[in-house]
Amino acid sequence: MKQNNNNLPVLILSGHAIALGVIRSLGSKGVPVYVVSYDTKDMAYKSKFIQQHFVLPHPEKNAEEFIAGLLRIHDKIGKALVFPADDPTLVALSKNIDLLKAKFIIASQDWSIISKVINKDMTYAVAEKVGVPFPKTLSLDETITITEDLIKEFRFPCLVKPVQSHIYFDIFKSKMAIVNNIEELKNQFEQCKKYSLDVTLQEIIEGDITQGLNFNSLIYNGKIKQGFTAYKVRMTDNGYGIPVIVRSREMIKELWDYSEKLLSEMGYEGYSNVEFKYDKRDGLYKLLEVNGRYNRSSLLSAESGINFPWIQYNYIINGIDFKQNDYEKGFYYVDEFKDFQEKIKKLLSGKENLLRFLKTYFSKKVFAIFYSKDMKPFYKHFADGLKLLFDFNRIL
């Protein structure tokens, strides 16, 4: 029987909430963890599980310096298993994988595959090829002129979604835009063209937030070997932003089958988070997007019984195979800071019931940042929030 070797270190790229989940999942198992951050608002590097913290330039804005910095880190820590923990580091890693894999073990793939995950138009093209349902979508690049005839099959309101979400979010601080008529669509499209952003027009799937689902999995050799399903309970931006409360639920066979068909056609291997929404009009689960790295609520699966980073570490480093295991249902993930920010105005105005808001906090849960055995990231994030509030009030 193969023995666990926990001595090979892990290098986590980026230092915010996603990274913190991976850090705690592996550090609690005794794996030496190092982290690279590039944003002053990052707080994961404060975790007690970190051996050392490195600061590098932005992975896309200064890609050459970022990659050179990773090579210098290798000289200090030696060979390590590298996990990208956000899209900018995923892109930089995949585009330079041939150079980096001579020094590191990379828990990702090259750009020819990752591009199909990052670029939504390519994702939907693969989905169409293998028969995975997705919402009615129209690609809009800079060459297109928006006319009534072009969008005649769409009914407003619609969504304008970026082809590359992380670049759009960096500019507009939102994941997408809702447009209620053709004039709003044209205005939003013109704003995107200023930044050379390709976007898509997509129909809105009506329905409660809880019809939005995450399917997390590990896939190797074209077969999903471990899956985990959760549904969204609360989100920012009226249901079109970031999930702030997510709850584990029973496995849904369609999500497993759709994800396996999609990911295997891409040639994708490793961990992914595939997002769906149930469409009551035709009874189908519709693909929204694929995340080719750990997602914000990765701690939810770990606390529910499926520690994906640890399983993946053992598979890659120790050659330990794995199979589908069950997990606890009804367990909550709570992004405590974003949930409070989202609801504070409604709570103060009486538009949100305090007891209903707090109900989740008295249920079985894991917080995004707060953890009684590892408090420094929480203190750092809280202090950054106070500083931001103070600076904002001073400007006013």
KETI-521823 format. One line per field, with one value per residue (C-alpha): residue in three letters; x, y, z. Coordinates in Angstrom, 3 decimals. Example, Ala and Ser with C-alpha at 12.3 -4.5 7.8 and 13.67 -1.06 7.14 Angstrom:
type = Ala  Ser
X = 12.300  13.670
Y = -4.500  -1.060
Z = 7.800  7.140
//
This chain:
type = Met  Lys  Gln  Asn  Asn  Asn  Asn  Leu  Pro  Val  Leu  Ile  Leu  Ser  Gly  His  Ala  Ile  Ala  Leu  Gly  Val  Ile  Arg  Ser  Leu  Gly  Ser  Lys  Gly  Val  Pro  Val  Tyr  Val  Val  Ser  Tyr  Asp  Thr  Lys  Asp  Met  Ala  Tyr  Lys  Ser  Lys  Phe  Ile  Gln  Gln  His  Phe  Val  Leu  Pro  His  Pro  Glu  Lys  Asn  Ala  Glu  Glu  Phe  Ile  Ala  Gly  Leu  Leu  Arg  Ile  His  Asp  Lys  Ile  Gly  Lys  Ala  Leu  Val  Phe  Pro  Ala  Asp  Asp  Pro  Thr  Leu  Val  Ala  Leu  Ser  Lys  Asn  Ile  Asp  Leu  Leu  Lys  Ala  Lys  Phe  Ile  Ile  Ala  Ser  Gln  Asp  Trp  Ser  Ile  Ile  Ser  Lys  Val  Ile  Asn  Lys  Asp  Met  Thr  Tyr  Ala  Val  Ala  Glu  Lys  Val  Gly  Val  Pro  Phe  Pro  Lys  Thr  Leu  Ser  Leu  Asp  Glu  Thr  Ile  Thr  Ile  Thr  Glu  Asp  Leu  Ile  Lys  Glu  Phe  Arg  Phe  Pro  Cys  Leu  Val  Lys  Pro  Val  Gln  Ser  His  Ile  Tyr  Phe  Asp  Ile  Phe  Lys  Ser  Lys  Met  Ala  Ile  Val  Asn  Asn  Ile  Glu  Glu  Leu  Lys  Asn  Gln  Phe  Glu  Gln  Cys  Lys  Lys  Tyr  Ser  Leu  Asp  Val  Thr  Leu  Gln  Glu  Ile  Ile  Glu  Gly  Asp  Ile  Thr  Gln  Gly  Leu  Asn  Phe  Asn  Ser  Leu  Ile  Tyr  Asn  Gly  Lys  Ile  Lys  Gln  Gly  Phe  Thr  Ala  Tyr  Lys  Val  Arg  Met  Thr  Asp  Asn  Gly  Tyr  Gly  Ile  Pro  Val  Ile  Val  Arg  Ser  Arg  Glu  Met  Ile  Lys  Glu  Leu  Trp  Asp  Tyr  Ser  Glu  Lys  Leu  Leu  Ser  Glu  Met  Gly  Tyr  Glu  Gly  Tyr  Ser  Asn  Val  Glu  Phe  Lys  Tyr  Asp  Lys  Arg  Asp  Gly  Leu  Tyr  Lys  Leu  Leu  Glu  Val  Asn  Gly  Arg  Tyr  Asn  Arg  Ser  Ser  Leu  Leu  Ser  Ala  Glu  Ser  Gly  Ile  Asn  Phe  Pro  Trp  Ile  Gln  Tyr  Asn  Tyr  Ile  Ile  Asn  Gly  Ile  Asp  Phe  Lys  Gln  Asn  Asp  Tyr  Glu  Lys  Gly  Phe  Tyr  Tyr  Val  Asp  Glu  Phe  Lys  Asp  Phe  Gln  Glu  Lys  Ile  Lys  Lys  Leu  Leu  Ser  Gly  Lys  Glu  Asn  Leu  Leu  Arg  Phe  Leu  Lys  Thr  Tyr  Phe  Ser  Lys  Lys  Val  Phe  Ala  Ile  Phe  Tyr  Ser  Lys  Asp  Met  Lys  Pro  Phe  Tyr  Lys  His  Phe  Ala  Asp  Gly  Leu  Lys  Leu  Leu  Phe  Asp  Phe  Asn  Arg  Ile  Leu
X = 0.000  1.362  2.205  1.314  4.316  3.381  6.859  6.629  5.530  2.642  2.833  -0.535  -0.814  -2.934  -3.819  -7.509  -10.564  -10.082  -6.447  -7.339  -9.612  -6.857  -4.264  -6.372  -7.373  -3.723  -2.007  -4.284  -2.922  0.675  1.603  4.166  2.343  3.817  1.763  2.267  0.123  -0.029  -2.818  -2.411  -5.962  -4.968  -5.086  -4.561  -0.814  -1.560  -2.690  -0.792  -0.411  1.896  5.615  6.534  4.829  6.091  4.898  5.037  3.667  0.233  0.317  -1.256  -0.318  3.325  3.374  7.074  8.082  5.554  6.972  10.548  9.523  8.162  11.481  13.287  10.945  11.936  15.537  14.434  11.928  12.801  10.272  6.671  3.158  1.650  -2.058  -3.470  -6.198  -7.721  -8.125  -5.207  -2.723  -4.399  -3.938  -0.308  0.496  -1.122  0.544  3.992  3.567  6.368  8.878  7.548  7.071  10.836  10.968  7.554  4.758  1.776  -1.798  -3.152  -2.786  -1.551  -3.386  -4.763  -7.042  -7.434  -8.512  -11.649  -12.477  -11.506  -13.165  -16.907  -17.520  -15.168  -16.840  -20.266  -18.908  -17.715  -21.027  -22.964  -20.755  -21.349  -24.996  -24.734  -27.601  -26.825  -28.868  -29.538  -26.300  -24.967  -21.273  -20.597  -17.132  -15.875  -16.848  -20.567  -23.186  -26.130  -29.474  -33.030  -32.719  -29.531  -31.175  -34.697  -34.619  -33.888  -36.390  -35.311  -34.068  -30.906  -27.393  -24.228  -21.555  -17.827  -15.938  -13.211  -14.908  -11.872  -10.791  -14.316  -14.568  -11.231  -12.599  -16.282  -16.256  -19.153  -19.466  -21.977  -24.566  -28.343  -29.742  -33.444  -33.621  -31.561  -30.289  -28.879  -27.341  -25.670  -24.347  -22.922  -21.405  -19.718  -18.267  -16.821  -15.374  -13.391  -11.436  -11.394  -13.586  -15.507  -18.855  -21.901  -25.604  -27.389  -30.974  -31.852  -32.996  -35.797  -36.064  -34.985  -31.310  -31.440  -31.840  -28.228  -25.916  -22.210  -20.795  -17.262  -15.238  -11.909  -11.600  -8.746  -8.505  -11.897  -13.792  -15.013  -13.842  -15.223  -18.132  -19.803  -22.991  -24.106  -26.719  -26.599  -28.615  -27.589  -25.566  -24.371  -25.824  -29.396  -28.434  -26.041  -22.800  -20.710  -22.274  -22.042  -23.983  -23.858  -25.278  -24.280  -26.951  -27.419  -25.721  -27.564  -26.826  -27.386  -24.730  -22.231  -22.981  -22.966  -19.736  -17.984  -18.978  -17.895  -14.594  -13.523  -14.179  -11.973  -9.246  -9.426  -7.938  -7.960  -10.333  -13.100  -16.244  -18.997  -21.952  -25.494  -28.991  -32.209  -34.591  -38.175  -39.375  -37.905  -36.760  -33.085  -29.994  -28.252  -24.503  -23.437  -19.635  -16.640  -13.989  -10.704  -9.370  -10.626  -13.673  -14.528  -16.518  -13.954  -13.922  -17.572  -16.737  -13.778  -15.903  -18.658  -16.253  -14.578  -11.188  -10.518  -7.040  -5.858  -7.271  -5.634  -2.315  -2.201  -3.175  -0.491  2.324  1.750  -0.071  -2.964  -6.094  -9.540  -13.201  -16.492  -17.178  -20.294  -20.446  -22.647  -25.705  -27.187  -23.834  -23.421  -20.562  -20.835  -18.784  -19.355  -17.943  -19.656  -22.941  -22.987  -22.016  -24.793  -27.515  -26.588  -28.673  -31.735  -31.317  -31.020  -34.041  -36.136  -36.468  -34.630  -35.765  -32.910  -33.904  -34.167  -30.774  -29.160  -30.740  -27.849  -25.329  -26.829  -26.749  -23.860  -21.444  -17.937  -16.974  -14.960  -12.421  -13.307  -11.788  -11.149  -7.921  -6.530  -7.669  -5.003  -6.559  -9.832  -8.103  -6.274  -9.452  -11.395  -8.664  -8.584  -12.355  -12.145  -9.387  -11.437  -14.450  -12.370  -10.798  -14.240  -15.715  -12.731  -13.276  -16.931
Y = 0.000  3.418  5.732  9.396  11.657  15.080  16.565  17.949  21.583  23.284  26.752  28.547  31.345  34.286  35.038  35.746  33.669  30.902  30.486  30.435  27.442  25.473  26.541  25.335  22.122  21.141  22.822  21.009  17.744  18.730  19.733  22.594  25.487  28.589  31.381  34.027  37.160  40.248  42.291  44.329  43.326  39.655  38.057  34.301  34.698  35.500  31.920  29.940  27.160  29.275  28.539  31.653  34.416  35.878  39.054  39.229  41.617  41.113  37.812  39.246  42.914  41.988  38.380  38.227  39.481  37.181  34.092  35.175  35.573  32.017  30.710  32.606  31.075  27.637  28.464  29.055  26.266  23.667  21.597  22.168  21.346  24.572  25.412  28.529  29.987  32.633  33.244  35.676  33.186  30.320  32.165  33.081  29.547  27.844  30.161  29.491  25.884  24.488  26.765  26.198  22.440  21.980  23.378  22.618  20.067  21.945  21.138  22.611  22.353  24.386  27.270  25.139  23.508  26.250  28.735  26.620  27.213  30.889  31.996  31.484  31.511  28.536  26.856  27.134  25.882  22.710  22.412  22.663  19.989  17.434  18.274  20.061  22.569  26.255  29.476  31.180  33.081  35.445  36.352  40.079  41.100  44.529  43.954  43.537  46.263  45.743  45.952  44.914  42.165  40.779  40.289  39.437  36.033  37.594  38.968  41.708  41.864  40.021  39.597  41.003  38.552  38.894  36.261  36.520  37.185  38.100  40.913  42.355  42.186  43.941  46.871  47.079  45.388  43.146  39.781  40.873  43.530  43.383  45.282  46.063  47.298  47.700  51.149  49.834  46.959  49.342  51.526  48.537  47.162  50.510  50.553  47.095  48.058  50.853  48.131  45.720  43.277  40.670  39.865  37.706  38.501  35.797  35.130  35.163  31.873  32.880  31.247  31.402  31.761  28.255  26.869  27.872  24.920  24.204  20.863  20.419  17.456  15.807  14.329  12.228  10.194  11.487  10.205  12.085  10.179  12.423  14.846  17.271  19.298  22.500  25.155  28.917  30.484  34.159  36.113  39.676  41.985  40.688  37.171  37.939  38.375  36.321  33.508  34.444  31.539  28.064  24.789  21.198  18.912  15.461  14.503  15.325  12.783  15.209  17.580  14.730  13.507  16.973  17.949  14.732  15.103  18.746  18.381  15.198  16.811  19.724  17.303  18.871  17.129  17.992  20.033  22.166  23.953  23.818  26.134  25.357  26.713  24.758  26.015  25.166  25.974  22.772  20.955  21.112  22.130  24.815  25.398  28.864  28.607  26.465  27.445  25.659  26.156  25.961  28.107  30.406  27.789  24.964  24.817  23.726  20.396  19.888  20.494  18.303  15.382  15.759  17.484  17.988  19.621  16.782  14.099  15.798  16.218  12.523  11.505  13.650  13.291  9.892  8.090  7.268  6.532  7.491  6.839  8.571  9.042  10.414  13.743  15.617  17.330  20.588  22.073  25.826  27.940  31.584  34.442  36.492  39.807  39.913  38.631  41.410  44.053  42.861  42.898  45.760  48.439  46.185  45.227  48.845  49.880  46.970  45.449  42.320  40.257  39.951  36.500  35.150  36.676  35.102  31.656  30.381  31.610  29.281  26.276  23.903  25.949  26.951  30.589  31.875  33.605  33.303  30.203  30.059  28.079  30.429  33.990  36.224  36.247  37.411  40.206  41.338  41.372  43.194  45.834  46.326  46.823  49.450  51.270  51.301  52.648  55.334  56.448  56.543  58.700  61.015  61.548  62.386
Z = 0.000  -0.945  1.907  2.108  1.533  2.873  2.580  -0.947  -0.574  -2.295  -3.831  -3.962  -6.519  -5.245  -1.662  -1.213  -0.208  -2.790  -1.805  1.897  1.356  -0.384  2.212  5.132  3.343  2.791  5.742  8.191  6.746  7.428  3.878  3.763  2.080  0.446  -1.062  -3.752  -3.603  -5.812  -4.205  -1.001  0.007  0.139  3.578  3.046  3.574  7.232  7.802  10.425  7.838  5.641  5.649  3.668  1.707  -1.572  -3.277  -7.078  -9.737  -11.284  -13.244  -16.406  -16.306  -15.619  -16.802  -17.613  -14.157  -12.493  -14.208  -13.472  -9.839  -9.732  -11.029  -8.265  -5.699  -6.967  -6.133  -2.516  -1.874  -4.516  -6.414  -5.374  -6.522  -7.896  -7.559  -9.272  -7.055  -9.326  -13.058  -13.586  -12.111  -13.997  -17.297  -16.584  -15.469  -18.458  -20.980  -19.498  -18.439  -20.607  -18.916  -15.402  -15.487  -15.690  -12.140  -10.645  -10.718  -12.143  -11.059  -14.287  -18.064  -20.993  -22.653  -25.500  -22.913  -20.306  -22.994  -23.502  -19.845  -19.593  -22.856  -22.550  -26.285  -26.593  -23.592  -25.202  -28.538  -26.825  -24.951  -28.208  -29.795  -27.015  -26.351  -22.996  -22.717  -22.141  -22.288  -25.619  -26.290  -28.960  -29.228  -29.633  -30.755  -31.830  -35.479  -34.738  -35.080  -32.752  -34.536  -33.779  -36.365  -34.790  -31.407  -32.551  -30.828  -27.425  -24.943  -22.533  -19.872  -20.916  -19.612  -21.103  -19.992  -20.656  -22.595  -19.944  -16.607  -14.527  -16.889  -16.975  -13.161  -12.762  -14.798  -13.856  -10.412  -11.394  -13.116  -15.765  -16.625  -16.934  -19.931  -20.233  -23.822  -26.967  -25.967  -22.701  -24.630  -27.059  -24.220  -22.350  -25.555  -26.255  -22.738  -23.292  -26.668  -25.003  -23.191  -26.166  -24.244  -26.183  -24.576  -25.103  -24.985  -23.017  -22.056  -18.367  -16.924  -14.603  -11.223  -7.636  -6.724  -5.229  -8.755  -9.381  -8.786  -8.430  -9.486  -8.168  -9.368  -10.046  -13.518  -14.903  -18.117  -19.228  -16.182  -13.133  -10.069  -7.323  -7.489  -5.094  -5.557  -3.846  -4.473  -4.085  -1.295  -1.393  -3.946  -4.464  -7.132  -6.787  -7.736  -10.592  -8.686  -6.278  -4.197  -0.510  0.940  -0.617  0.727  0.006  -1.408  -2.882  -6.124  -9.368  -12.099  -14.973  -13.611  -13.325  -16.869  -18.456  -16.709  -17.687  -21.350  -21.425  -19.566  -21.348  -24.751  -23.693  -22.606  -19.159  -16.120  -12.442  -10.304  -11.756  -10.683  -13.316  -12.736  -13.883  -13.444  -13.642  -16.344  -15.398  -18.928  -20.338  -17.205  -18.164  -16.231  -18.304  -18.279  -17.110  -16.877  -15.995  -13.461  -14.117  -10.591  -7.039  -6.377  -3.476  -1.579  -1.808  2.002  1.849  0.229  2.584  5.676  4.220  3.916  0.504  0.810  -2.902  -2.555  -0.295  -2.627  -5.609  -3.776  -2.925  -6.448  -8.095  -5.548  -3.977  -6.796  -4.465  -6.491  -5.244  -5.887  -5.218  -1.516  0.113  1.921  4.383  2.932  4.205  5.231  4.604  3.283  4.425  3.008  6.138  4.932  1.554  2.988  5.589  3.006  0.727  3.383  5.733  3.963  3.827  7.480  8.598  6.527  7.767  4.299  5.460  8.435  10.951  12.191  8.640  7.851  10.928  10.518  8.390  10.951  13.570  11.219  10.542  8.458  7.501  7.059  4.130  6.368  10.064  11.674  15.407  14.940  12.283  13.025  11.487  7.968  9.535  11.451  8.291  6.190  8.914  9.227  5.441  5.470  8.213  6.355  3.166  5.047  6.741  3.456  1.796  4.572  4.450  0.697  1.344
//
